Amino acid sequence: MTERHQSQSRERMTIVGDLDAASFVPWIRRHAAKLGLSQAISHTSSDRIELEIVGPMDLIDMMEMGCSLGPIDVWVETIHRTPVEGATD
């Protein structure tokens, strides 16, 4: 079986909506770990969560999709993604 090299991307993800940070933050951490992504949460509130996430772009896309569907006790309105300078290959 051959290994495929995937470049690592670094993005800032801002999740906006009616968020229960107490349950959503642990959910985000578990979901990122399941996908093999590195994450660091920098802000949490009832209407916004900001995190920096590192990994292959397709897995970051999967993370965004998972967060948009999220757990049942949150309502995600939008997710903004911004590339962070200094991403590694």
Sequence and secondary structure as in RCSB ss.txt:
>XXXX:A:sequence
MTERHQSQSRERMTIVGDLDAASFVPWIRRHAAKLGLSQAISHTSSDRIELEIVGPMDLIDMMEMGCSLGPIDVW
VETIHRTPVEGATD
>XXXX:A:secstr
       EEEEEEEEEEE  HHHHHHHHHHHHHHHT EEEEEEE SSEEEEEEEEEHHHHHHHHHHHHH  TT E
EEEEEEEE TT   
